[in-house]
Amino acid sequence: MIELGIPPLILQQALQLVALHFRYTVLHTNTSAAKLYNLRCTFRCSNAHPQHTIENRIAKAHSTLMIFNTYPGPPFMPRSATLAKPKNQGKSYTTFLKLIVSAEWLRQIRLKYPRAPQPPSGNVSSRLHAHFLLHHLSLCKNLYKLPPYLTMCGHRKPMSLLRFQSQSHQSIPTHMLTIDDNQRDAYDSRLCLYCPSGLTGSEIHLILECPATSHIALDLIQFLTTLLYDTCQPDWTTLTTHQQTSLILGDPPSTLPKKFHHVWLKSILPAILQ
């Protein structure tokens, strides 16, 4: 659910539990619940508390997000929470935690493919691997934020691009999950339905290589070629098929400075959605 800013449940729960620890140790220390919680945390290691108790779950949440340096005492106060009004400190701290959750989320994604080539290329083994190779160069932001094509071009009905990005477009064989006799089809067995090539029907094949469908992107490729030249980026022909497909699906070039991303997206997204 990267495209919609929804992290895995274990990370979302960790964020909520760490935020609860912040409320009990900083915001509402005089409440009965906070005093009982701090008392139980003091004797947590000496007593055999069940694993599902709130203090053990909060301790595990700190380990999950790797912010256990001040636990079980009051957590580190980011500057944004320190400067916020007392009534807004809880919200400000939760916003700070989202950056930590996003970084841990990306770390877990990249751990699955520690030897991913640069630039991305090679054979794909799964849908997640395909998404990683196409978009991992752009996976360096706060994943809680919606992608630009959903926020900048909402009036253009970006649902088709969202389906491409989230690998749920039914016209692409590798996006179709088929389970027969309780067995899931292997990624490379989902062959192209539009040509007799016998190749995997992936985004790269359908957009750039398939003789039945590749003509659809020709105008967009010409526009991207011109835009790359105008912005002093590497020539289209020097990019790998993974990088070319990534541009067609709305990612900025990896070599483009971040301060120019908004202008790039504003120029290219209407053409992509069209």
N, C-alpha and C positions, 0 to 999 in steps of 0.2 A: 504493500500500500504506500510505497514511496511517493507516487505521484500525487496522492491526496494528503500527504503529511500525517499519516497514521502509523506510528511506530509499532513494533511488536508488543504484544500484551505484557510480556515480562518487563520491558523497559517502561511502558506506561504506568504499570503498577509501582515500579521502583521510584519513578518521579513523584507519584502521589504519596508514597510512604515517606520519602525524604522530606517532602513539603510538610507532612504531618509532624515529623520530628522537629522541623523549624518552628512550627506553631507551638509545640509543647515546650521547647527550650528557649524561645526568644519572645514570641508574641503573647502567649497566654500562660505564663509560668505560674500564675496564682490560682488557676483552676484546679479542681480536685483531680480531673483526668490527667493533667500535666504533672501534678505532684506524685500521683500513683505511678505514672509512666516512668518518671525519673528515679523513683525508688526501686522499681523493678529492674531498670537498666543497671543500677548500681550493683545489684546482686545477681545479674543475669549469668555471669560466668561461674558463680559459686553454686548456683542452684540448677537442677536439671529441668529447665523449662521446656515444655513441648515446642517443637519446631514451628508450629502454626501460631504461636503467641505473637502479639503485635510487636513486642520489643525485638524478638528474633527476626521477624519479617523485616523490620526497619533496619536492623543490623545487616541483613543479607542485601537489602536494597542499596545501602551505602557501598557494599563490596561490588555489587553489580555495576554501579556507576563509577566505581573507583574513586570515591571521595570520602574514604574512611579515616583521613588524617586527623580530624578533630572529633570524630565520634568516640564516646557517646556524649561529649559535651556540646555546647552550642556550636552550630556549624559556622564555617567561614562566611562572613558577610560581604557580598560583592558591593562595589561602590554604588551601583544602581539602587540596591536595597537600603544602603546606609543613608543615601540622600533622599529617599522617598519619604513621603508623609507616613506616619505610623499606620494609618488605615490602608495604605497601599503597599506596605512592605511585603505582605504575604504574596500578593500578585507579582510584585517585582522579583521576588526570590524564585517564584515558579517560572517566570520568563527566563531567568538566569539558568535554571535547571534544564530548560528545554535545549539550550546550547550544548550542555553536557550530554544529554540524552542523544541529541543529534550526532555528536562526535562519536559516542559509543556505538550507535547504530551503524554509522559508516565504518567504524573499525571492524565490527562483526561481519559486515558485508565483504570488506576487503580481505578478511582472514580466510574466506572461502576460496579465494583465488590469489594466493600470495605471489604466484609467478606469472600473473597476467602480463602479457607483452606490452611494451611501449614502443611505437604506437600499437593500439589494440589490433590483433589479428589472430589467425589460428582457428582451429576447429572448435565448435561449440558443443557442449555436453548436455546443457539443460536450458530451460527458459530463463532461470535466474542468471546463468552464465552469459546467455545472449544479452540480457538487459545490462549486465555489468560491463561487458565489452563495448556495448554501444554508448553507454551513458556514464561510465565511471569517471571520465575526465571532468564531467560537470557535477559529479556528486561531491561537492566541496562547500556546500552552503548549509544553512539551517534547514533541515529537512521538514521542519514544521511549517515552513512557508510553502504556499502553493506555487507551482511552476508558473512562469510569466505568461504562457499562452492562455492560462485560465483566468488570470487577473487583468492582463492588458487587452485581451481580445475576446472577452466574454460575450460581446454582442455578435460575434461571428460564429457562434455555435461550434465550439472547439471539441465536441464530443468525439468525432472521428479520430482526431489527433490524440485525445486522451486514451482511446482504445488502442491505438498503435503503441503509445508510450507504456501503457499498463499491460500490454500483451494479452488483450482480450478482443481483438478484431477477428471476427469469424471468417473473414476472407483470407486469412493467413494460416496455413496448415499448422505451423508450429505454435500458434496461439490456441488451437483447439485441443482441449483435454478430453481424450477418449479413454474410457476404462471398460475393457471387455474381459469377462471372466476374472474380475478383481485384479487385472493387470493393466498398468498404465503404459501407453505407447512410449517407446524411447523417442528422444528428441529427433534423432537423425532418421527415424522411420516415418516421420510426417512429411511425405514427399509433396512436391509442387503439384497442384491440381490442374494447372493451366498449360503445362508443356510436357512433352514426353522425355525430358532430360533425365529423369530419375534422381534429381537433386533435392536436397531438403528445402522445403518451402518456407524459408525464413524471410525476415524483413529485407535483408540484404539481397537475396535472390529475387524477390518479387519487385523491389524498387529499382534495382540496378541491372539485373542480369536476365530475368525471364523475358523471352521474346514476345510473350503475350501481354505483358503488363509494364515493361520498363519504359515504354514510350510515354507513359502518363507523366513521368517526372522530368521529361526533357526540357520543358520551358523553365521549370524551377531550377534545374541544374545550370542552365544558361544564366539565369538571374544570380545564382550563387557564385558562379565563376566570375561574373562582373563585380559582384560585391566583394569577393575576396581580393580581387585586383585593386579595387578602389581603396580598400582598407590596409593594403600592404601585407596581406596574409599569404601563406603558402599557396601556390597554384593548385587548382582543383585536381589536376592530373597527378600531382605528387602525393595526394592523400590516399590512405588505404580505404578499402570498401567500408570498413567499420566507421572510419572518420567521415566519409562522404554520407553514409546513411544517417549518422548522428546529426550532421548539419541539416539534412532533409527533414529530420524529425524535430527540428527546432532548437537543438543545442548550439550555443555560440562556439566558435573555434577555440580550441584549447590555447592557442597562441595569442588570442585577442585580450588586451588588458581589460580588467574587470570594469573599469570606469567607462568603457565603450560598449558594454553589453546591452545596456538599455537602448541605445541608438541602433545597434545591430538588430536586436529583436523587434524593435518598432518597424524596421525596414523589411525584415524577412517574414515575420509571422503572418501578415495578411496574405502573402503569396503562398505560403505553406498551407494555410487553412483553406484557401481557395482551390 
